[in-house]
Amino acid sequence: MSLLVKHIKKIDFFGAPLVQQIDSEQSIYKSILGGIITLLICSASVLYTAWVIYLWHTNQFSPKISSSMHVSNFELLDINYDLVKICFYKYEENLIDPFESKVLLPLIMYTENYTFTETAVLNLTNQTTYYGNKYLIPQMKLGFTNINGVLITTSEMYIQIVKCTPDLLKEGEQCASEEISNQFFSQAQNIIIMQLKYKQINSKDGSIETSVQEFFVQVEKPNCYTLNTFLQSSLYEVKDSMLFGSPNYFEYVNGALIQPQTNSAEYCQQAYGNETFASLYVVMKGNQIKTIFEYPNAGDLLANIGSIVSVLFMVRHIIVFFNSYFLNEKIVHDMISYYYPQFSKLKIRKNWKRQIINVTLQNQQLDLNEYIRFYEDIRAKIEQKLTYVNMLYEMSRMYILIRSSKPQEEMKKCHSLGVKLGHLRLTTVALDPFGKFGLSSKEIEDQTLNDDDIGILSLQERKKQFKVNNVIDEDLESIDFYDINRIKL
């Protein structure tokens, strides 16, 4: 069981090293300069993080955009809106609108497998053009068939501008008179406008935007103008999830290729069966452009923030260097103070170049050159003393000195010595196991280890002793080592 516990302890990834305290207040040396720089870096990091989140929240980050050709099945294509609008170009108020006056009629024709299946007259809507007349808005019907892996358009739309005939009108309607018809064809410009309304996604915020493109067809008696319109579409793949999630897909018409053609009136009448002046052919182009918008997610934001914060925290290497320097200075200063207690009472003045210009001790000025020589010499000794190898060496010398006055057998006895916990017993009966040896209570007490022995050589005890033994008795008849080397602060 103990072997199993031992192996389990070995695989612990979260072991904690022993961190030695520098002093009673800190285990890692920290300085005011480091604190100020840390505060500045953390403040800058928080502000930059807030700024990045604000930019992301307000859609001010540009997405990664990639485009490629794509063959679509148009399942997502949105055409259920006023994609196509037709009107007469009535640039002057006195011009005759052929659709309102029934000079011409707009016929909409749908095909299925290249055969006309449905024909109807387009009626004017309530939507008004910029010129004040009404729009014609056909309902889009497009169909596609996949044949041998190739997507083919099998349902198309024709809009024909034909001469008005009574058989095409509803009951109670009549065509324009010959006089109005002649007056219309005698106008300077007779232009039919086909307006296409496109949709596209704004890459900045993912919103849907619309735009309009107009194409013009001239109407005149001798000719029949054909406008073959191949609608272009785009498939948008929008990746805007916070971290995980499926992308959103949108498909819109966003352009058109136009193939104009001029035919004779006889050709169009033979082809369509009516006296036709213009034919608008609308079909969907097979291939399209697929555009991927990949907006920054949480991972991208964290990477963005992390890269800048990492750059800011590069300053820490400079601060660590300064803190290491200051820590070394502190330890050297403290070590000198242990050997020269008056050293901590020195008042040192330096100029802006950090050069020492004055040293005083208890209001007495010291010899500057002598102090500098002394400090450089003692500093070199202290720095050597603080090396790990030197500390091991001094410990070995201490053993040798103790060994010079104590035999080995007596020194071995120290391993079984320690402070007893007898004072923690519940019983109040005092036991004196050494009474038979004829030792007095005072002698036993002086030789018994107690709690005070634990910290008798500590820095805390040093501070206490300076307060208690700082007064030198000048009436002593003899002096010893302690009297000779006692320091008065």
C-alpha positions in Angstrom: 0.0 0.0 0.0 2.8 2.4 0.9 4.5 1.6 -2.4 1.3 2.4 -4.3 1.0 5.7 -2.4 4.6 6.5 -3.3 4.1 6.0 -7.0 0.8 8.0 -7.0 2.7 10.9 -5.4 5.4 10.7 -8.1 2.8 11.3 -10.9 1.4 14.4 -9.3 1.6 17.3 -11.9 0.8 19.9 -9.3 3.7 19.5 -6.9 4.6 22.7 -5.0 8.3 23.7 -4.5 9.5 25.1 -1.2 9.7 28.9 -1.5 12.1 30.3 1.0 11.2 33.6 2.6 13.6 36.5 2.0 12.5 38.0 5.2 9.4 37.9 7.5 7.4 39.9 4.9 8.1 38.5 1.5 9.3 35.4 -0.3 9.7 37.2 -3.7 11.4 40.6 -3.7 9.1 43.3 -4.9 9.8 47.0 -5.4 7.9 50.2 -5.9 9.2 50.6 -9.4 7.9 47.1 -10.2 4.5 47.8 -8.7 4.1 51.0 -10.7 5.1 49.3 -14.0 2.8 46.3 -13.1 -0.1 48.8 -12.5 0.6 50.5 -15.8 0.9 47.2 -17.8 -2.3 45.8 -16.2 -4.2 49.0 -16.8 -3.0 49.1 -20.4 -4.0 45.5 -20.9 -7.4 46.0 -19.4 -8.0 49.1 -21.6 -6.8 47.3 -24.7 -9.1 44.3 -23.9 -12.1 46.6 -23.4 -11.2 48.4 -26.7 -11.0 45.1 -28.6 -14.3 43.9 -27.2 -15.9 47.3 -28.1 -14.6 47.0 -31.7 -15.8 43.4 -31.9 -19.2 44.3 -30.5 -19.7 47.3 -32.9 -18.6 45.1 -35.9 -15.5 47.2 -36.7 -13.3 44.2 -37.2 -13.0 43.2 -40.9 -13.7 39.5 -41.6 -11.5 37.1 -43.5 -13.0 37.0 -47.0 -12.4 34.3 -49.5 -14.2 33.8 -52.9 -14.4 30.9 -55.3 -16.5 29.7 -58.2 -19.4 27.5 -57.2 -22.1 25.5 -58.9 -25.3 25.9 -57.0 -28.6 24.1 -57.0 -30.3 27.4 -56.0 -32.1 25.9 -53.1 -31.4 28.9 -50.9 -31.9 31.5 -53.7 -34.1 34.4 -52.5 -36.2 35.7 -55.4 -39.4 36.3 -53.5 -39.3 40.1 -53.8 -39.5 42.7 -56.5 -36.4 41.5 -58.2 -37.5 42.8 -61.7 -39.4 46.0 -62.3 -40.5 47.4 -65.6 -41.7 50.9 -66.4 -41.8 53.5 -69.2 -39.2 56.2 -69.2 -41.5 59.1 -68.7 -38.9 61.9 -68.4 -41.5 64.5 -69.4 -45.0 64.9 -68.0 -46.7 65.2 -71.4 -45.3 62.0 -72.7 -47.7 59.1 -73.3 -47.2 56.0 -71.1 -47.9 53.1 -73.5 -49.0 50.8 -70.6 -51.4 53.2 -68.9 -52.9 54.3 -72.3 -53.0 50.7 -73.5 -50.9 51.3 -76.6 -48.7 48.4 -75.7 -49.3 45.5 -73.4 -46.7 43.6 -71.3 -47.0 39.9 -71.6 -45.3 37.6 -69.2 -44.6 34.1 -70.4 -43.1 31.1 -68.6 -41.4 28.1 -70.1 -41.0 24.5 -68.9 -38.5 22.4 -70.7 -38.2 25.2 -73.3 -41.9 25.1 -74.0 -44.3 28.0 -73.3 -46.7 26.9 -70.6 -48.3 30.1 -69.3 -49.0 33.5 -70.8 -50.6 36.5 -69.0 -50.9 40.3 -69.2 -48.9 42.1 -66.5 -51.0 44.7 -64.6 -49.7 47.9 -63.3 -49.0 48.0 -59.6 -49.4 50.7 -57.0 -45.7 51.4 -56.8 -44.8 54.7 -58.3 -41.7 55.4 -60.3 -39.5 58.5 -59.9 -41.2 59.9 -62.9 -44.7 59.5 -61.5 -46.0 56.6 -63.5 -46.6 53.0 -62.3 -44.3 49.9 -62.2 -44.9 46.5 -63.7 -43.6 43.8 -61.3 -43.5 40.2 -62.7 -43.4 37.2 -60.4 -40.2 35.4 -60.8 -40.5 31.6 -61.7 -37.2 29.9 -62.3 -36.6 26.1 -62.4 -33.6 23.9 -62.6 -32.9 20.3 -63.4 -29.7 18.3 -62.7 -28.9 16.2 -65.8 -25.9 13.9 -65.6 -24.4 16.1 -62.8 -24.9 19.3 -64.8 -27.4 21.9 -63.5 -29.5 23.1 -66.4 -32.2 25.9 -66.4 -35.5 24.3 -67.5 -37.9 27.1 -66.4 -37.4 30.6 -67.8 -39.3 33.9 -68.0 -40.1 36.1 -71.0 -41.6 39.6 -70.9 -42.8 40.7 -74.3 -43.9 44.2 -75.1 -46.6 43.7 -77.8 -49.2 45.8 -79.6 -52.5 46.0 -77.7 -55.2 43.8 -79.2 -58.8 43.4 -77.8 -58.3 39.6 -77.3 -55.6 40.2 -74.7 -57.7 42.6 -72.6 -60.1 41.9 -69.8 -63.8 42.6 -70.2 -64.6 46.3 -70.2 -61.1 47.3 -71.3 -60.1 48.7 -74.6 -57.0 49.5 -76.5 -55.8 53.0 -77.3 -57.1 54.7 -80.4 -55.1 54.9 -83.6 -54.5 58.6 -83.0 -53.0 58.0 -79.5 -51.0 55.1 -80.9 -49.5 57.2 -83.7 -48.9 60.0 -81.2 -46.9 57.6 -79.0 -44.7 56.3 -81.8 -44.1 59.8 -82.9 -42.5 60.8 -79.6 -38.8 61.5 -79.6 -37.8 58.7 -77.3 -39.8 55.7 -76.3 -37.7 53.7 -73.8 -38.7 50.8 -71.6 -36.7 50.5 -68.4 -36.0 47.1 -66.8 -34.8 47.6 -63.2 -33.0 44.8 -61.4 -32.8 44.9 -57.6 -29.8 43.1 -56.2 -29.0 42.0 -52.6 -25.6 41.5 -51.1 -24.2 41.1 -47.6 -22.2 44.0 -46.0 -18.9 42.5 -44.9 -18.6 45.0 -42.1 -21.6 44.0 -40.0 -23.3 41.1 -41.9 -26.4 43.2 -42.8 -28.2 42.8 -46.1 -27.9 45.7 -48.5 -29.8 46.4 -51.8 -28.7 48.1 -55.0 -30.5 48.8 -58.3 -29.3 48.5 -61.9 -31.4 49.7 -64.9 -31.3 48.6 -68.5 -32.9 50.4 -71.4 -34.8 49.1 -74.4 -35.8 51.3 -77.3 -39.3 50.8 -78.7 -39.9 51.6 -82.4 -42.0 50.2 -85.2 -39.5 48.8 -87.7 -37.5 46.8 -85.1 -37.9 44.3 -82.3 -35.3 44.6 -79.6 -34.4 41.6 -77.4 -32.6 41.9 -74.1 -31.3 38.5 -72.9 -30.7 38.8 -69.2 -28.6 36.2 -67.3 -28.9 36.8 -63.6 -25.8 36.2 -61.5 -26.0 35.0 -57.9 -23.7 34.7 -54.9 -23.7 32.2 -52.1 -22.6 33.7 -48.8 -21.2 31.5 -46.1 -21.2 33.6 -42.9 -19.1 32.3 -39.9 -20.1 34.6 -37.1 -20.4 32.2 -34.1 -18.9 33.2 -30.8 -16.7 30.1 -30.6 -18.5 27.0 -31.9 -21.5 26.7 -34.2 -22.5 26.1 -37.8 -22.1 28.8 -40.4 -25.2 30.6 -41.9 -25.8 30.4 -45.7 -27.5 33.1 -47.9 -28.0 33.1 -51.6 -28.9 36.3 -53.5 -29.0 37.7 -57.0 -26.3 40.3 -57.2 -25.6 41.0 -60.8 -26.6 40.3 -64.4 -25.0 39.7 -67.8 -26.8 41.4 -70.7 -26.9 40.2 -74.3 -28.8 42.8 -76.4 -30.1 41.8 -79.8 -31.9 43.7 -82.6 -34.4 41.7 -84.8 -37.0 42.7 -87.4 -40.6 43.0 -86.4 -41.5 40.2 -88.7 -39.1 37.8 -87.0 -40.5 38.5 -83.5 -44.1 38.2 -84.7 -43.3 34.8 -86.3 -41.5 33.6 -83.2 -44.0 34.8 -80.6 -47.3 35.1 -82.5 -47.9 38.8 -81.6 -46.8 42.1 -83.0 -43.8 42.4 -80.7 -41.6 45.5 -80.2 -39.4 44.3 -77.4 -38.6 41.0 -75.7 -37.0 40.7 -72.3 -35.6 37.2 -71.6 -34.7 36.4 -67.9 -32.8 33.3 -66.9 -30.4 32.3 -64.1 -26.8 31.8 -64.8 -25.6 28.3 -63.8 -22.5 29.0 -61.9 -22.0 31.6 -59.1 -19.4 33.0 -56.8 -19.2 31.6 -53.3 -18.0 34.1 -50.7 -17.0 33.1 -47.2 -17.1 35.8 -44.4 -15.2 34.5 -41.4 -15.7 37.0 -38.5 -13.4 37.0 -35.5 -14.6 34.6 -32.8 -13.6 34.4 -29.1 -10.4 32.5 -30.0 -9.3 35.3 -32.4 -10.1 38.0 -29.9 -8.1 36.2 -27.2 -5.2 35.7 -29.6 -5.3 39.4 -30.5 -5.4 40.5 -26.9 -2.8 37.9 -25.8 -0.3 39.0 -28.5 -0.5 42.7 -27.4 -0.5 41.8 -23.7 2.6 39.6 -24.3 4.4 42.5 -25.9 3.5 44.7 -22.9 4.7 42.1 -20.5 8.0 42.0 -22.2 8.8 45.0 -20.1 8.8 42.6 -17.1 12.2 41.4 -18.1 13.6 44.9 -17.5 11.8 45.1 -14.2 13.0 41.6 -13.1 16.5 42.8 -13.9 16.1 45.9 -11.7 14.4 43.9 -8.9 17.3 41.3 -9.0 19.7 44.2 -8.7 17.8 45.8 -5.8 17.4 42.4 -4.1 21.2 41.8 -4.3 21.8 45.3 -2.9 19.4 44.7 0.0 21.0 41.4 1.0 24.5 42.8 0.7 23.4 45.9 2.8 21.8 43.6 5.4 24.8 41.3 5.6 27.1 44.2 6.2 24.8 45.5 8.9 25.0 42.1 10.7 28.8 42.6 11.0 28.7 46.4 11.3 25.4 47.3 13.0 26.3 51.0 12.7 26.2 50.6 8.9 22.4 50.9 8.9 22.7 54.3 10.6 24.9 55.8 7.9 23.4 58.7 6.0 24.7 58.8 2.5 24.2 61.6 0.0 24.6 61.1 -3.8 24.5 63.4 -6.7 22.4 62.9 -9.9 25.1 60.6 -11.3 24.5 58.3 -8.3 28.0 59.2 -7.0 28.6 59.4 -3.2 29.4 62.9 -2.1 28.9 62.8 1.6 28.7 60.2 4.4 27.7 60.9 8.0 27.4 58.7 11.1 25.5 60.1 14.1 25.9 63.7 12.7 29.7 63.2 12.3 31.1 63.4 8.8 33.2 60.5 7.7 36.2 60.4 5.4 34.7 60.0 2.0 37.7 58.2 0.3 38.2 56.0 3.3 34.5 55.0 3.3 34.5 54.2 -0.4 37.6 52.1 0.1 36.1 50.3 3.0 32.7 49.7 1.3 34.3 48.3 -1.9 36.5 46.0 0.2 33.7 44.7 2.5 31.2 44.5 -0.4 33.5 42.2 -2.3 33.9 40.0 0.8 30.2 39.9 1.5 29.4 38.9 -2.1 31.9 36.1 -1.9 30.4 35.1 1.4 26.9 34.8 -0.1 27.9 32.3 -2.6 26.4 28.8 -2.1 29.8 27.1 -2.1 31.2 29.5 0.4 28.3 28.9 2.8 28.9 25.2 2.6 32.6 25.8 3.2 31.9 27.9 6.3 29.5 25.3 7.7 32.3 22.7 7.4 34.7 25.1 9.2 32.2 25.5 12.0 32.1 21.7 12.5 35.9 21.6 12.6 36.0 24.3 15.2 33.4 22.6 17.4 35.1 19.3 16.9 38.4 20.8 18.1 36.8 21.2 21.6 34.4 18.2 21.7 35.0 14.5 21.1 33.1 12.6 18.5 31.1 10.6 21.0 29.9 13.7 22.7 29.0 15.3 19.4 27.0 12.2 18.3 24.8 12.7 21.4 23.4 15.9 19.9 21.2 13.9 17.5 19.1 12.7 20.4 18.8 16.1 22.0 15.8 18.5 21.7 13.3 20.7 23.5 11.0 18.6 25.6 7.2 19.0 25.6 6.8 18.2 29.3 5.2 21.5 30.1 2.2 20.5 27.9 1.2 17.6 30.2 -2.1 17.9 32.0 -0.7 16.8 35.3 0.8 19.4 37.6 3.0 17.0 39.5 6.7 18.0 38.9 9.0 15.1 38.1 12.7 15.4 38.9 14.6 12.5 37.2 17.9 14.2 37.9 17.5 14.8 41.7 19.7 11.7 42.5 22.7 13.3 40.8 22.9 16.0 43.3 22.2 18.9 40.8 20.4 22.0 42.0 17.3 23.2 40.3 19.2 26.2 39.1 21.9 24.1 37.5 19.3 21.9 35.8 17.3 24.9 34.6 20.4 26.5 33.0 21.2 23.3 31.1 17.6 22.4 30.0 16.6 23.4 26.4 13.5 25.5 26.2 11.4 27.5 23.7 13.8 30.4 23.8 16.7 28.3 22.4 14.8 28.0 19.1 15.2 31.7 18.1 18.2 32.7 20.2 20.4 33.4 17.1 17.6 34.8 15.0 17.2 38.4 13.6 14.3 38.9 15.9 16.4 38.1 19.0 19.1 40.5 17.6 16.6 43.4 17.6 15.6 42.6 21.2 19.2 42.4 22.4 20.1 45.7 20.9 17.4 47.3 23.0 18.4 45.5 26.2 22.2 45.4 26.0 22.8 48.7 24.2 24.0 50.4 27.4 27.7 50.0 28.3 28.5 50.0 32.0 31.5 52.3 32.3 32.2 51.2 36.0 33.2 47.7 35.1 36.5 46.6 36.7 37.2 44.1 33.9 35.9 43.6 30.4 35.5 40.6 28.1 34.9 39.8 24.4 31.3 40.9 24.6 32.1 44.2 26.2 34.9 45.0 23.8 32.7 44.4 20.7 29.4 45.7 21.9 27.9 48.4 19.5 26.0 51.4 20.8 23.4 52.6 18.3 
